[in-house]
Amino acid sequence: MTASYRAAQRIPILAVTLLIVGVFSGSAALPFPTSRATSALDGRVDTGAVDDFLGEQVSRHGIPGLSVAIIEDGQVSYTQGYGSAGTDRPMTANTPQPIASMTKPFTAVAVLQLVDEGLVDLDAPVQVYLPEFEVADHQTSTEITVRQLLTHTSGLADAGYGRLLNPETSLEEGVRDLQHAAPTAEPGTKYQYFNPNYSTLALLVQEVTGRPYAEVVAERILTPLAMTDSTADPDLKQNLAQGYVKLFGFAISQNAPVRHYRDGADNLVSTAADMARFAIAVGLPSDDSTNLLSADSSDAMNNPTGGLGYSLGWEVTEVNGERVGGHDGLDPTYSGQMAVLPENQRGYVLLINQGHLLEHSLINPQLRSGMIHLLAGRDVEAEGVSARMLGWALLAVFAVIAFFSVRSLVKLRSWPRRRIGMSSKRQAWEIVSHFFTAALLIGVMYIVIPTLLGRAYNLREVGLYHLPDITLMVAVSVVADIVSGSMMLVLNLAGRRTARPRLPSEAEASKLVTTGGGSDGKPGGHAVG
């Protein structure tokens, strides 16, 4: 096996790494033609332009289904659905689906309502309300405050806790399992997005109120806002939009398990129309809207320290020069975004019935940028390569990996012959290089990807639902390399045993000396030409 062959085999590894880094760093963004302009800002949002833009995005990215709700002047002004919610079922703005991490603002509101009632102090240690709350470091356990859970500055992160629990694990058991979570920073010093922060808050809500989290959210948030198609109890979900994963750009229907220990951070079910009502109440509060919080709590939720960043369950950023508040969500088979422009008194909610981390990282910024432009009364300046292009690129890389993997296995038959002319060092390198390649790819999955995602890689969820195509191509290459390296090593050891030279006996040695001949007894000599 030549050095050039081994170098060529590693090209797919480099391609996968660069592709992942490029997508997550935004370097894969390329301009494409813009849609038509919206109406002027002092008029109404041009819903025709919204339809054109979102219809184009659904088509070019291969999105199974998408729903939208537009907010203007504190009211839901327009709703629409695009694509499919499943077999023979169109997606609408009233089609329910899990909203993933957009659950977190609901949990934050539930906690802040308790703060308004004097039942919870944001700066009190969590152990005041949950004495059983314990992480791997006891001192840190006593220091983490309620506010730090809300702002993701608890000092906990997936880097110190990568455990994926059984789906049936309860909320209480999930919080108790944080005893295995090693702090990665001092509490209050560093922002690190960590789902269990909000599961802990959900349990805190239960303990303080003495009622199940889902009931508290329903009574205090969903019912006052007339969110009739929503529930915080995932076991009550009905008629959900079918969820999908993506494999090389192709949508495949999947039903991912509900992980009950993530309540508070995940699992709430809603619709685009219902979510718009919540976005108004939280991000655009007024005398005419249903006020869920006191003025002080509402102000704290919408104004993070420093002006921008993650506040109390609500992220405030700047997009296309506009101040935008809201929250995104991504589940194994669902995703979405909720955003408000407080200065323009406009906003929107998008719900999508597909997951996939790489595609989400491409699609989400494009949708956000386009929608913010539309709501701000500007032409759409959408950017970015399409998810379909990404899918074809991944499929091309997979084809190259599969070719070299199969070729590597086929060439095992000739290894005993090919190794004869190699030095021992060269043989060792040929064998070790297979294991090195496998280790390198595993490192990409378990070190590079978590660094980019801010979450731990695991095969059962991230591998199966979020990155199935990346996982498949890495698995094929790793298996082929381990099998090839192992077989080559076995053949080398077997060859050495069978090819070990036989020493002549004492009689044979004596005969050779006396006759001066070869081992066959014939006289030795030089050939004469």
C-alpha positions as CSV (number, residue, x, y, z in Angstrom):
1,M,0.0,0.0,0.0
2,T,1.8,3.2,-1.2
3,A,2.2,6.4,0.8
4,S,0.2,8.2,-1.9
5,Y,-2.6,5.8,-1.4
6,R,-2.7,6.3,2.3
7,A,-2.5,10.1,1.8
8,A,-5.4,9.9,-0.7
9,Q,-7.4,7.9,1.8
10,R,-7.1,10.7,4.4
11,I,-8.5,13.3,2.0
12,P,-12.1,12.5,3.1
13,I,-11.1,12.9,6.7
14,L,-9.8,16.4,6.0
15,A,-12.9,17.1,3.9
16,V,-15.3,16.1,6.7
17,T,-13.3,18.2,9.2
18,L,-13.2,21.3,7.0
19,L,-16.9,20.9,6.1
20,I,-17.9,20.8,9.7
21,V,-15.7,23.7,10.7
22,G,-16.8,25.7,7.7
23,V,-20.5,25.3,8.4
24,F,-20.3,26.1,12.1
25,S,-18.0,29.0,11.6
26,G,-20.2,30.5,8.9
27,S,-17.4,30.3,6.3
28,A,-19.7,28.3,4.0
29,A,-21.9,31.3,3.4
30,L,-22.3,32.4,-0.2
31,P,-24.6,35.1,-1.6
32,F,-27.6,34.2,-3.7
33,P,-30.2,36.4,-5.5
34,T,-32.6,38.3,-3.2
35,S,-36.3,38.2,-3.0
36,R,-38.5,41.2,-3.7
37,A,-38.8,44.0,-1.2
38,T,-41.2,44.3,1.7
39,S,-43.5,47.3,2.0
40,A,-42.3,50.4,3.8
41,L,-41.7,50.1,7.6
42,D,-44.5,52.6,8.2
43,G,-46.9,50.2,6.4
44,R,-47.7,46.6,6.9
45,V,-45.4,43.6,6.6
46,D,-45.5,42.5,2.9
47,T,-46.9,39.0,3.5
48,G,-46.4,38.2,-0.2
49,A,-42.7,38.7,0.2
50,V,-42.8,36.5,3.3
51,D,-44.5,33.8,1.3
52,D,-42.0,34.1,-1.5
53,F,-39.0,34.0,0.8
54,L,-40.2,31.1,3.0
55,G,-41.5,29.1,0.1
56,E,-38.1,29.5,-1.6
57,Q,-36.3,28.4,1.6
58,V,-38.5,25.3,2.0
59,S,-37.7,24.4,-1.6
60,R,-34.0,25.0,-1.8
61,H,-33.3,23.5,1.6
62,G,-35.6,20.5,1.2
63,I,-37.4,21.4,4.5
64,P,-40.3,18.9,5.0
65,G,-42.7,21.4,6.7
66,L,-42.5,25.0,8.1
67,S,-45.1,27.2,9.8
68,V,-44.9,30.9,10.5
69,A,-46.7,33.5,12.6
70,I,-46.0,37.2,12.1
71,I,-46.4,39.8,14.9
72,E,-47.2,43.5,14.2
73,D,-48.1,46.1,16.9
74,G,-48.7,43.5,19.6
75,Q,-51.0,41.3,17.5
76,V,-50.6,38.2,15.4
77,S,-51.2,39.6,12.0
78,Y,-50.4,36.7,9.7
79,T,-50.0,32.9,9.8
80,Q,-49.1,30.4,7.2
81,G,-47.8,26.9,6.7
82,Y,-45.6,25.4,4.0
83,G,-44.8,21.8,3.0
84,S,-46.0,18.7,4.9
85,A,-46.7,17.8,8.5
86,G,-46.7,14.1,7.5
87,T,-48.5,11.8,5.0
88,D,-51.4,13.7,3.3
89,R,-51.3,16.4,5.9
90,P,-50.3,20.0,5.2
91,M,-48.3,22.0,7.7
92,T,-50.3,24.9,9.2
93,A,-49.6,27.6,11.8
94,N,-51.9,25.5,14.1
95,T,-50.0,22.2,13.7
96,P,-48.5,21.3,17.1
97,Q,-44.9,20.1,17.4
98,P,-42.2,20.0,20.2
99,I,-40.5,23.4,20.4
100,A,-37.2,22.1,21.8
101,S,-35.2,24.7,23.7
102,M,-37.9,27.4,23.2
103,T,-39.3,25.7,26.3
104,K,-36.6,27.5,28.4
105,P,-38.3,31.0,28.3
106,F,-41.5,29.4,29.7
107,T,-39.5,27.9,32.6
108,A,-37.8,31.3,33.1
109,V,-41.2,33.0,33.3
110,A,-42.5,30.4,35.8
111,V,-39.5,31.1,38.0
112,L,-39.8,34.9,37.7
113,Q,-43.5,34.7,38.6
114,L,-42.4,33.1,41.9
115,V,-39.8,35.9,42.3
116,D,-42.6,38.5,41.8
117,E,-44.6,36.7,44.5
118,G,-41.6,36.8,46.9
119,L,-41.3,33.0,47.0
120,V,-37.9,32.8,45.2
121,D,-34.8,35.0,45.5
122,L,-32.8,35.0,42.2
123,D,-29.5,35.4,44.1
124,A,-30.2,32.7,46.7
125,P,-28.3,29.4,46.4
126,V,-30.3,26.7,44.6
127,Q,-29.9,24.5,47.7
128,V,-32.2,26.8,49.6
129,Y,-35.1,25.5,47.5
130,L,-33.6,22.1,46.5
131,P,-31.5,20.8,49.4
132,E,-30.8,17.6,47.4
133,F,-29.2,19.6,44.5
134,E,-25.6,18.4,44.3
135,V,-22.9,18.4,41.6
136,A,-19.5,16.6,41.6
137,D,-17.9,19.4,43.7
138,H,-19.7,20.0,47.0
139,Q,-18.5,23.6,47.5
140,T,-19.7,24.5,44.0
141,S,-23.1,22.9,44.8
142,T,-23.5,25.3,47.7
143,E,-22.6,28.4,45.6
144,I,-24.7,28.0,42.4
145,T,-27.6,30.5,42.5
146,V,-31.0,30.5,40.8
147,R,-29.9,33.5,38.6
148,Q,-26.9,31.5,37.5
149,L,-29.0,28.6,36.3
150,L,-31.2,31.1,34.4
151,T,-28.3,32.8,32.7
152,H,-26.3,29.6,32.0
153,T,-23.4,30.8,34.2
154,S,-23.7,28.0,36.8
155,G,-20.2,26.7,35.9
156,L,-21.6,23.5,34.5
157,A,-21.3,22.4,30.9
158,D,-21.5,19.4,28.7
159,A,-17.7,19.2,28.8
160,G,-18.0,18.1,32.5
161,Y,-21.2,16.1,32.1
162,G,-21.8,14.2,28.9
163,R,-24.2,11.6,30.2
164,L,-27.3,10.5,28.1
165,L,-29.8,9.1,30.5
166,N,-32.6,6.6,29.7
167,P,-35.7,8.4,28.2
168,E,-37.9,7.2,31.1
169,T,-35.6,8.9,33.7
170,S,-37.7,11.2,35.7
171,L,-37.1,14.9,36.3
172,E,-36.1,14.3,39.9
173,E,-33.7,11.5,38.9
174,G,-32.2,13.6,36.2
175,V,-31.4,16.4,38.6
176,R,-30.1,13.9,41.1
177,D,-27.7,12.6,38.4
178,L,-25.9,16.0,38.3
179,Q,-23.8,14.6,41.2
180,H,-21.7,13.4,38.3
181,A,-21.4,16.8,36.7
182,A,-17.9,18.3,37.2
183,P,-17.8,22.1,37.2
184,T,-15.8,23.6,34.3
185,A,-15.8,27.1,35.6
186,E,-16.4,29.1,38.7
187,P,-20.2,29.9,39.1
188,G,-21.1,33.3,37.7
189,T,-17.9,33.7,35.7
190,K,-18.6,32.1,32.3
191,Y,-21.6,31.6,30.0
192,Q,-21.9,27.9,29.1
193,Y,-25.2,26.7,27.6
194,F,-26.3,23.7,29.6
195,N,-29.7,22.0,29.4
196,P,-29.8,20.6,32.9
197,N,-29.7,24.2,34.3
198,Y,-33.3,24.5,33.2
199,S,-34.4,21.0,34.2
200,T,-33.2,21.9,37.7
201,L,-35.3,25.1,37.5
202,A,-38.3,23.1,36.5
203,L,-37.8,20.9,39.6
204,L,-37.4,24.1,41.7
205,V,-40.8,25.3,40.4
206,Q,-42.3,22.0,41.4
207,E,-40.8,22.1,44.9
208,V,-41.8,25.7,45.6
209,T,-45.4,25.4,44.3
210,G,-46.0,21.8,45.4
211,R,-47.4,21.0,42.0
212,P,-46.1,19.3,38.8
213,Y,-44.2,21.6,36.5
214,A,-46.6,21.0,33.6
215,E,-49.6,22.1,35.6
216,V,-47.9,25.3,36.8
217,V,-47.0,26.3,33.2
218,A,-50.5,25.5,32.0
219,E,-52.2,27.5,34.7
220,R,-49.9,30.4,34.9
221,I,-48.8,30.8,31.2
222,L,-50.7,28.8,28.7
223,T,-54.2,29.4,29.9
224,P,-53.8,33.2,30.4
225,L,-52.4,33.5,26.9
226,A,-55.1,31.3,25.4
227,M,-52.5,28.9,24.1
228,T,-55.1,26.2,23.6
229,D,-53.0,24.0,21.3
230,S,-50.0,23.9,23.7
231,T,-48.9,21.7,26.6
232,A,-45.9,21.3,28.9
233,D,-46.7,17.6,29.4
234,P,-45.2,15.7,26.5
235,D,-47.3,12.7,27.3
236,L,-50.5,14.6,26.4
237,K,-49.2,15.5,22.9
238,Q,-51.6,14.7,20.0
239,N,-51.7,15.1,16.3
240,L,-48.1,16.3,16.2
241,A,-46.4,17.1,12.9
242,Q,-44.3,14.2,11.8
243,G,-40.6,14.8,12.7
244,Y,-37.8,14.1,10.3
245,V,-34.0,13.6,10.3
246,K,-31.9,14.3,7.3
247,L,-29.5,11.8,5.7
248,F,-27.4,13.3,2.9
249,G,-30.1,15.9,2.4
250,F,-33.0,13.5,2.2
251,A,-35.8,13.7,4.8
252,I,-36.5,10.5,6.7
253,S,-39.4,10.3,9.2
254,Q,-38.3,9.4,12.7
255,N,-40.0,9.4,16.1
256,A,-37.3,10.3,18.7
257,P,-38.0,9.3,22.3
258,V,-39.1,11.9,24.8
259,R,-36.5,12.3,27.5
260,H,-38.6,13.3,30.5
261,Y,-35.7,14.4,32.6
262,R,-35.3,17.3,30.2
263,D,-38.6,18.9,31.2
264,G,-38.1,22.6,31.7
265,A,-35.3,22.7,29.2
266,D,-37.2,20.9,26.5
267,N,-40.4,18.9,25.7
268,L,-43.1,21.7,25.6
269,V,-45.4,21.3,22.6
270,S,-46.9,24.3,20.8
271,T,-47.8,25.8,17.5
272,A,-46.5,28.9,15.6
273,A,-49.8,30.8,16.3
274,D,-49.7,30.0,20.0
275,M,-45.9,30.8,20.3
276,A,-46.5,34.2,18.8
277,R,-48.8,35.0,21.7
278,F,-46.1,34.1,24.1
279,A,-43.5,36.1,22.2
280,I,-45.8,39.2,22.5
281,A,-46.3,38.7,26.2
282,V,-42.6,38.3,26.9
283,G,-40.8,40.4,24.3
284,L,-43.4,43.1,23.5
285,P,-45.3,43.7,26.7
286,S,-47.7,46.5,26.8
287,D,-50.9,47.7,28.6
288,D,-52.9,45.9,25.9
289,S,-51.1,42.6,26.2
290,T,-51.4,39.9,28.9
291,N,-48.7,40.7,31.4
292,L,-47.2,37.6,32.8
293,L,-44.5,39.4,34.8
294,S,-43.9,42.5,36.9
295,A,-42.3,45.4,35.1
296,D,-39.0,44.7,37.0
297,S,-38.9,41.0,36.0
298,S,-39.9,41.8,32.4
299,D,-37.2,44.4,32.2
300,A,-34.6,42.0,33.6
301,M,-35.6,39.3,31.2
302,N,-35.3,41.6,28.1
303,N,-32.2,43.4,29.1
304,P,-29.1,41.2,29.8
305,T,-26.1,42.6,31.6
306,G,-24.0,44.4,29.0
307,G,-26.9,45.0,26.6
308,L,-26.6,41.9,24.5
309,G,-26.3,38.2,25.5
310,Y,-28.3,35.6,27.3
311,S,-30.4,37.1,30.1
312,L,-33.1,35.2,32.1
313,G,-34.2,32.6,29.6
314,W,-34.2,35.2,26.8
315,E,-31.3,35.9,24.3
316,V,-30.8,39.4,23.0
317,T,-28.7,39.8,19.9
318,E,-28.1,42.2,17.1
319,V,-29.1,41.0,13.6
320,N,-28.8,43.1,10.5
321,G,-28.4,46.1,12.7
322,E,-31.6,45.4,14.6
323,R,-31.9,44.6,18.3
324,V,-33.6,41.1,18.5
325,G,-34.8,39.2,21.5
326,G,-36.0,35.6,21.5
327,H,-34.9,32.0,21.6
328,D,-34.1,29.1,19.2
329,G,-34.7,25.4,19.6
330,L,-33.4,22.2,18.1
331,D,-34.5,18.7,18.9
332,P,-33.5,15.5,17.1
333,T,-36.5,15.8,14.7
334,Y,-37.8,19.4,15.2
335,S,-36.5,23.0,15.3
336,G,-37.6,26.6,15.3
337,Q,-36.9,30.2,16.2
338,M,-38.8,32.9,18.0
339,A,-37.8,36.5,17.6
340,V,-39.1,40.0,18.4
341,L,-37.9,43.4,17.2
342,P,-38.9,45.7,20.2
343,E,-38.0,48.9,18.4
344,N,-40.3,48.0,15.5
345,Q,-42.9,46.3,17.6
346,R,-42.7,43.3,15.3
347,G,-41.7,39.7,15.5
348,Y,-42.2,36.2,14.2
349,V,-42.2,32.5,15.1
350,L,-41.0,29.8,12.8
351,L,-41.4,26.1,13.5
352,I,-39.8,23.3,11.4
353,N,-40.4,19.6,11.6
354,Q,-36.8,18.5,11.0
355,G,-33.6,18.3,13.0
356,H,-29.9,17.8,11.8
357,L,-27.2,20.0,13.4
358,L,-25.3,20.9,10.2
359,E,-28.4,21.8,8.3
360,H,-29.7,23.8,11.2
361,S,-26.5,25.7,11.3
362,L,-27.0,26.6,7.6
363,I,-30.7,27.2,7.5
364,N,-31.3,29.0,10.8
365,P,-29.1,32.0,10.1
366,Q,-30.6,32.4,6.6
367,L,-34.1,32.3,7.9
368,R,-33.3,34.7,10.7
369,S,-31.5,37.2,8.4
370,G,-34.3,37.1,5.8
371,M,-37.1,37.5,8.3
372,I,-35.5,40.3,10.2
373,H,-35.0,42.2,6.9
374,L,-38.6,41.7,6.0
375,L,-39.9,42.8,9.3
376,A,-37.6,45.8,9.3
377,G,-39.0,46.9,6.0
378,R,-35.9,46.1,3.9
379,D,-35.2,44.0,0.9
380,V,-34.3,40.4,1.7
381,E,-30.6,39.8,1.7
382,A,-30.6,36.1,2.2
383,E,-27.2,34.4,2.2
384,G,-25.8,30.9,2.4
385,V,-25.4,27.7,0.5
386,S,-28.4,25.4,0.4
387,A,-29.0,22.4,2.6
388,R,-29.4,20.4,-0.6
389,M,-25.9,21.4,-1.7
390,L,-24.6,20.4,1.7
391,G,-26.4,17.0,1.4
392,W,-24.8,16.3,-2.0
393,A,-21.4,17.4,-0.7
394,L,-21.7,15.0,2.2
395,L,-22.9,12.2,-0.1
396,A,-19.8,12.8,-2.4
397,V,-17.5,12.6,0.6
398,F,-19.2,9.4,1.7
399,A,-18.8,7.9,-1.7
400,V,-15.0,8.6,-1.6
401,I,-14.7,7.2,1.9
402,A,-16.7,4.1,0.9
403,F,-14.5,3.6,-2.2
404,F,-11.2,3.8,-0.2
405,S,-12.6,1.7,2.6
406,V,-13.7,-1.1,0.2
407,R,-10.4,-0.9,-1.7
408,S,-8.5,-1.1,1.6
409,L,-10.3,-4.3,2.5
410,V,-9.9,-5.8,-1.0
411,K,-6.1,-5.1,-0.9
412,L,-5.8,-7.3,2.2
413,R,-5.5,-10.3,-0.1
414,S,-2.3,-9.1,-1.6
415,W,-0.7,-7.9,1.7
416,P,1.4,-11.1,2.3
417,R,3.0,-10.6,-1.1
418,R,3.4,-6.8,-0.9
419,R,5.0,-6.8,2.5
420,I,7.9,-9.0,1.3
421,G,9.7,-6.1,-0.3
422,M,9.1,-3.7,2.6
423,S,11.4,-3.0,5.5
424,S,10.1,-3.8,9.0
425,K,9.6,-0.1,9.7
426,R,7.6,0.4,6.5
427,Q,5.4,-2.6,7.4
428,A,4.9,-1.2,10.9
429,W,3.9,2.2,9.5
430,E,1.4,0.7,7.0
431,I,-0.3,-1.1,9.9
432,V,-0.2,1.7,12.4
433,S,-1.5,4.3,9.9
434,H,-4.8,2.4,9.8
435,F,-5.2,2.7,13.5
436,F,-4.0,6.3,13.5
437,T,-6.7,7.2,10.9
438,A,-9.4,5.5,12.9
439,A,-8.3,7.4,16.1
440,L,-8.1,10.7,14.2
441,L,-11.7,10.3,13.0
442,I,-13.0,9.3,16.4
443,G,-11.2,12.4,17.8
444,V,-13.1,14.6,15.3
445,M,-16.4,13.1,16.5
446,Y,-15.6,13.3,20.2
447,I,-13.4,16.4,20.4
448,V,-13.8,18.7,17.4
449,I,-17.6,18.4,17.1
450,P,-18.3,18.9,20.8
451,T,-16.0,22.0,20.7
452,L,-18.0,23.4,17.9
453,L,-21.4,22.4,19.2
454,G,-20.9,23.2,22.9
455,R,-22.4,19.8,23.7
456,A,-21.1,16.3,24.1
457,Y,-21.2,13.8,21.2
458,N,-23.1,10.6,21.8
459,L,-24.1,7.9,19.3
460,R,-27.6,7.3,20.5
461,E,-28.9,10.8,20.0
462,V,-26.4,13.1,18.3
463,G,-25.1,10.3,16.1
464,L,-28.4,8.8,15.2
465,Y,-30.6,11.9,14.9
466,H,-28.5,15.1,14.7
467,L,-25.6,13.9,12.5
468,P,-26.5,10.6,11.0
469,D,-24.6,11.1,7.7
470,I,-21.4,12.3,9.4
471,T,-21.7,9.4,11.8
472,L,-22.2,6.9,9.0
473,M,-19.2,8.0,7.0
474,V,-17.0,8.1,10.0
475,A,-18.2,4.6,11.1
476,V,-17.5,3.1,7.6
477,S,-14.0,4.5,7.6
478,V,-13.2,3.6,11.2
479,V,-14.4,0.0,10.8
480,A,-12.5,-0.5,7.5
481,D,-9.3,0.9,9.1
482,I,-9.6,-1.2,12.2
483,V,-10.3,-4.3,10.2
484,S,-7.5,-3.6,7.8
485,G,-5.0,-2.8,10.4
486,S,-5.9,-5.8,12.5
487,M,-5.8,-8.3,9.6
488,M,-2.5,-6.9,8.4
489,L,-1.0,-7.3,11.9
490,V,-2.4,-10.9,12.2
491,L,-1.0,-11.8,8.7
492,N,2.4,-10.3,9.6
493,L,2.6,-12.3,12.8
494,A,1.5,-15.5,11.1
495,G,4.0,-14.9,8.2
496,R,6.9,-14.5,10.6
497,R,6.1,-17.8,12.3
498,T,5.8,-19.7,9.0
499,A,8.7,-18.0,7.3
500,R,11.2,-18.4,10.3
501,P,14.5,-19.9,8.8
502,R,15.4,-23.5,9.8
503,L,18.9,-23.9,11.2
504,P,20.9,-26.8,9.8
505,S,21.5,-29.8,12.0
506,E,25.0,-30.6,13.2
507,A,25.4,-33.4,10.6
508,E,24.2,-31.1,7.8
509,A,26.5,-28.4,8.9
510,S,29.5,-30.8,9.0
511,K,28.6,-32.1,5.5
512,L,28.4,-28.6,4.1
513,V,31.9,-27.8,5.5
514,T,33.5,-31.0,4.1
515,T,31.9,-30.8,0.7
516,G,31.8,-27.1,0.3
517,G,28.4,-27.6,-1.3
518,G,24.9,-26.4,-0.8
519,S,22.3,-27.9,1.4
520,D,21.3,-30.4,-1.4
521,G,24.7,-32.0,-1.3
522,K,25.8,-30.7,-4.7
523,P,29.1,-29.1,-5.1
524,G,29.1,-25.4,-4.9
525,G,30.7,-23.1,-7.3
526,H,30.3,-20.1,-9.6
527,A,28.4,-20.1,-12.8
528,V,30.5,-19.7,-15.9
529,G,29.1,-17.7,-18.7
